[in-house]
């Protein structure tokens, strides 16, 4: 579920503005013959005075196309972009997309309300703007101290029938009608490869237990959800607030109505907090393990010991909570020996589900800036991609210490020995045949398997 735009839409409506939310992905799901033309028609019909794009790395290249479409459809509108990608590289985004007037860096709710209210962009903090042929940043960083002042996201503007359908994708392998909810903003980690935590720099902020419980109650009564994925970057950053939240879920009986999952750092896990979470309805935790090589973890500033990650998975299993381990391969400087250490880790830790992903150089992150500075990547590499991080999957940017053939061979081993059999066995244990069709596009199955077997 789009958390960023639905939150901003709710704040704008609370301030008295009329808001439309256009989902490109919704038109793609509906099989529109020309998504570009459909978006253009929607914009012409809405005739907005202010347009905001939510841009992520995987859609950054398409953003140039759609911003040009928006400019043509609404020539008089003020047009901004926000989200993770523009936040970490605002100047690069403006240079690549000439139809955009500016970038909202970081938290966007207050900035959008001021823009919609007619304030001069130059008087609003933390924007990147085109000024007389140059790009300038406004000073300051707008931050809401109390997140509970936010209204509930504008879920009614989303395709909630799609987002809350019974599916084993949101909480992997568990077929539930699942919604996505943000309960905090920030991350105490400083991983060099990640752009997520850089959206909300500074102190980690949290919604109160009553706010979260109220949001869950609304989602249950309005949309009939059975599960929720807490999409915080570090759900366990403050264990005392997690205990308060769990107590509130139990007090209101919500632990009997919804099962939930969250993403946590392994160095925050203790047996005591896992026990509390399990009683409150937690069924699965996602751990950013990344690698079984301490050398690789240190190289990307993960700040976690390999042994600590293994212990976190073990404790979760003993407390009755499923574990999902995120693994990266093709990390800058990674060797075959490093990748074999990761495989040994998976053999010993035995997480329930594994997500193995090739290292994606996200624009603007410290790891990527280092690669660009060293000549391993051109500065504008991301503007050439087509679709989801294609610049990586085309194999042109192998930044590991392996040859491309070695990387492909090891990635096939990782996929077919660890990810696929573990995922399939767990999926079949929990799902019916009909559930397969909620997460698989039949026409894509053969090309997908062919690509995996060939290593491309």
JOBEL-V281165 format. One record per helix or strand of 2 or more residues. SS is the DSSP state (H for helix, E for strand). FROM is the first residue (numbers start at 0). LEN is the number of residues. Records with the same first field share a line. If there is no record, write none. Layout:
SS=FROM-LEN + FROM-LEN
//
This chain:
H=2-12 + 23-6 + 34-12 + 56-17 + 83-5 + 89-7 + 108-8 + 120-3 + 146-3 + 154-3 + 159-4 + 196-3 + 208-15 + 238-13 + 253-3 + 265-3 + 270-9 + 293-6 + 305-13 + 335-14 + 365-8 + 380-4 + 389-4 + 403-27 + 432-4 + 441-13
E=49-5 + 77-5 + 101-3 + 126-5 + 133-4 + 165-2 + 175-6 + 183-2 + 204-2 + 226-4 + 258-6 + 281-9 + 321-8 + 352-6
//
